[in-house]
Amino acid sequence: MHWFSLLVIAQAATAPLLRKVADVPLPGAANRFDYASLDPGTGLLYLNHMGAGEVVVFDIRARKVAAVLKGFPNCTGILAVPALDRVFVSTPGDGQVVALDGKTHAVLARLPAGRFPDGIAFEAGSKRVFVSDERGGTVVAVDASALKVLKQIPIGGEAGNTQADSEAHLVYTNDQTDGDLVVIDPVKLEVKERIPLGRKGNHGLYLDLPRHLAFIASEDADQLLVLDLSRREVTARFPVGKGPDVLSFDPGTRRLYVASESGTLSVFRESGAGLVKEGEPNVGPNAHVVIVDPASHLVYLPLKEVDGRPVLRILEPVLPATP
C-alpha cells in the first residue's frame, strides 16, 4: 500500500497550535512583504520588503535586523544558495534577477528575467537557478556560477512558484493559467511533462521529496492539493484560508504551514495515515509569507502592519504531548 493511499482530515481540539514568542519591529514603511529565505548556516533570514524595494536581513540568533539592502524595486522572490555562497533576488520593478555575494551582500550581477520574475529555485546538479516569470509565462534559467541567462523556457501560462528536485534532477513549475504542474529538464532546459491538477490558480508549491509528494496551493479554489509524484495524480484536497500563497514545511515536527492573505495559517501534520489538518489560527493581517527554521521549529511571518508598523512575528509550535 502506498504511503499516501489513505487520507485523514482531522481538526485539532481547542488547544492552541502556535504560541507567540515575539513581534520584532522591522524597518521601513508599513507596506507589503513577499518571499523569505533562510540560510541555516549563517542564521540569516532574508525578507523581501516588496513595497519598499528593500531586502531586510534578519539575524535569527541575535533576533535583530542585521542589514537593510536597498535598490531592489518591487522585490518578490528570494533564495539563499549556501552551496555557492550567493543570494538571488527577483525584482519585477525592472524585470531582473539580482545575484548577491552571500557574505558581503554586494551585487554581483543584474540579469534580465522577463516581465514579472517571481519565485526562485536552485537545482544543485546543474548549478542553475530557475526563476518564474509569472506574467511572461516562462521559466528563466540562469547559470548560477557564471551568472548568465541561459534560456527562457515557455510553460504555456502564468508561471507560479518553482521548486527543484536535485536528486531526480527535475524542476517543477506551476502553470496557474492552465492548472498544470510543469516538469522541466534542468540540463536540456525544456518541458518534459505536464501534470494536470484539476484546479487553476495553482501558485504556491512545496516538494516533500522523501515521500514523493508535492503540496500545491490554489489561489482560485482556496485549497491545498496533495499530488503523488510517483503516480502523477492528486490524492487529496483541503480547504485553506483565502488567498493562499507561501508554503513551508518543518521536517522535525512534520508540520506543513500554508500562509494566506486573509491572515490565517493552515497547519497540517503528516501522520502514518496521511495528512492531518490540525487547525487554522489567525496569525496576523496579510500573513501570506511563512518560513520555518527546522533547527528551532520557530515559525516566522513578516507582517505588513501591526500597530502602524511592519513586524516579524515569531511563533513557536505547541506540540501534542507524547503518550
N, C-alpha and C positions, 0 to 999 in steps of 0.2 A: 504493500500500500504506500502510495506517495505521501511524503510528509504533510503536504497541504491538501490532501484529498477531503479532509473533514474540516469544517469551519464552525467556529463558535463565536457568537456575538453575545457579550455579557456587559452589563452596566455595573460599575462598581457601586458599593453601598455608599452611605453618606460620609465615610471617612475621606478626608482631603487627599488628593493625589500629589499636590505640589505645595510647598511652603515658601513664602517669600524670604529670601536671605537679605537682599539689599536692592535699593534703587540708586544707582550711581549716576550722578549728573554727567551729561555729555556736552561738549562744546557746540556752539553754533545755534542757529535759529531753530524753532520748532517746525521742522518740515520732514519730508519722507525719507526713511531709510530703505535700503534694499538688501541685497545678499550680504552674507558674512562668511568668513573663512578663518579657521583656527590652525595655527602652526603648533602642534603639540610639543615640539622640541624647545622652542623659544618661549612658549606660553603667550604668544601674541595673537590677539583676536582682531581681525581686520573687519571693519564695519563700513559699508558704503553709505555715506550720508548723501543720498541721491539728490535731494533738493538743494543741498549746499554745494554740491560738486566737490566734495572732500572725502578722503578716506581717513577714518578715525582708527588709530592703532591703540588697542587697549591691552594692557598687561594684566592677564587674569590672575597672576600670582601676587602682584603688588596691589591688585584691584584699583588701578588708576589709569588714566589716559597717558600713553607713552609718547604719542605724536599725533599731529594732525597734518595730513598731506593734502596740499591744495593743487588745483589745476586738473580736475577730473570731471568735466561737465556731464551732468546728468548720470553719474556713475551707477551702474546696475550690478552686473556680475563681478565677482572677485574670487580668486583662488590662489592660496599659498601652495607652492610646489617645493617642499623642503628638499627633495632629491636634487633639485637644480639650484636651490637657494634663490628662488625667484618668486615674485608675486605678480599675477596678471589681473588687470582691471579692465572691464568693458566701459566705454564712455560713449553712449549713444548721442551725446551732445555734439560730438564731432565725428561720429562713426568710426571709432578706433578701438583697438585693444592695446593697452599700455603694459609694458614689461618693466618691473621694478627689481632692483637688487634687494635680495631678502635681508641683508644686514644693514645697508645704508639707506635703503628706500629711494635711492637715486633712480631717475628714469633712464632705462637702458635703450628703449625703443618705443616708438608710437607707430602702430601699423594699421592700415585700413582694414576694417572689419564689417563692411556692409552698411545697411540703413539703420538698424537698431540692434547693435550687439548686446547680448544679454548674458545667459548662463555660460559657464566655462567648465570644461573637463580636461584632465590630463591623462593621456594613455601612455603608460610608462614604457611599454615595449618599443614603440616608435619614437618616443620622446617628442610627442606632438601634442599641442593644445588645440582643443576644438571649441569654437565659440558659436553659440546660437545667434544667428542674425534673424531676430524674430520677424521683423517686417519684410525683410528681403527674401524670406523663405529659403535660406541656405544655412549650412554649417561651414564656418570658415576654419580651415586647417592651417595651423601655424607651426613651423619648426621652432620648438621651444628653446633649442640651443643656439641655432644660428640666427634666430629672431627674424624670420622672413615668412611671408604669407605663401603657402603652397597651392591652395586651391579653394574656391568657393563651391561647395557641394550642394546642388539643389535637392531639396527634400519634398517639394510639391506644394506645401502650405506654410503657414506661420510656424516658425521654429520655437518650440517650448524649451524646457530645460534639457541639458545634455549631460550624460554620465558615461563613464568608461569602465569597461571590464578588462583590466590589464592582464588577467590570467588567460582569458579566451581571446584576447586581442580584438575586442569589438567595442564600438561606440554606439550608444543608444541616444536617440533624439526624439522628442515628442513632436509630431506633426499635429498641431492643435486645430488646424482647419479641417482636416480630413478624419481626425480621430484615430490615427495610426501611431504606433511606435516604430520608428525607422531605425534599422540596423545598418551601421556603416563600417566598412573595412578601413581601418586606420592606416594601412600601408598603401593599398590601391586607391584610397580616397574616393570610394564610390559606394553607392547604396547597394546592399546585397539582399535586403529583405525588408518587407513591411508587415507589421503585425497589427491587424485590425482590433480595436479596443471596444467598439460599440458605444463610445462616448466621445464627444468633441470637447474642445477646451481643455484637453489634457496638457497641463502646463508643468506642474511640479513632478519631480522624479527622484526616486532613491532606489539603488540596487542593493538587495540583500544577497550577495553572491554566494555565501556558504549554503544558503537554502534555495538558490536558483529562483529568486523571486524579484519582481520589480513592483514597487509601490508607486502609484501614479495618482496625482490629484487633478480632478476635473473641475475647472472653474465654472463651466456651463452647468454641470449637474450637482455641484457641491458634494462630490463623492470622492472617496478613496477607492481606487481599483487595485486589486491584487492580481498580478499577472504571473502565471507559472511560466518561467522562461524555458523550461525543458519541454513542456507540452505546447507552448505558444498559445495559451488560452487564458482568459480572465476567469478566475475561480471564485472571486467574491467582490462585492461592492458594499461599502459602508457609508452612511451619511456623515458629513463633517460640517464644520462651520461655513458660513457664507464667504465666498471668495478665497478658497484655499490656495496657498502659494508654495511656501518652502517646507520641505520635509527634512527631519533629522532623526537619526537612529543611534541609540546607545547599546552597543553590543553587550556590555556588562549586565545591565538590567533587562535587556531585551525589550526595551520600550521604543516605540515609534511615536514621534511627535509630528503633527500636521498643523501648521500655523495658518490662521485665516485672517483675512482683512477685517472680519466682523469682531475680532478680539478674542475669539475662542481658540483654545489649543486642544485639539483632539488627541487623546492619549490612548495608545494601543499597546498591548503586550503580546509577544509571541509565546505561545504555550505549545505543549505537545499535540494538542488537538487543532491548532491553527492560530488565528489572530483574535485576540480578545479586546474588545473596546472597553477600556476601564472608565472613561469619563470624558468630559468636555468642559473644563473650567474656563471661566472668563479671566484672561491674564492681562488685559490692557488694550487700549484703543489702537487700531491699525496694527495689530500684532501679527503681521504676515510673514515675519522672518524669525526663524528659530535655529539655534545651534546648540549642541550638547557637547560638553567636554567628557570624553569617555573615561578619563582618569578619575575625575571627581564626581561625575554624574550630574554636575550642575548644569542647569538649563539657562541659556542667555537669550534675551529678547530685546533688541533695540527698538524703543518706542518713540514715535514721533513727538508726542507731547503728553507730559504728566505734570499737572500744576504749572502749565505755561512754558515748560522747557523739555528738551529731549532727555531721555534717561536710558540707561541699560538696566533692565530688570533682570535680576538673578534669582532663580528659583532652585530649590532642591527637591528631589523626589521623596515622597513619603511611601516607602516600600512596605508591602504586606509582611507581617511577621512570619518567620519561617516556623512551620509546625515542628 
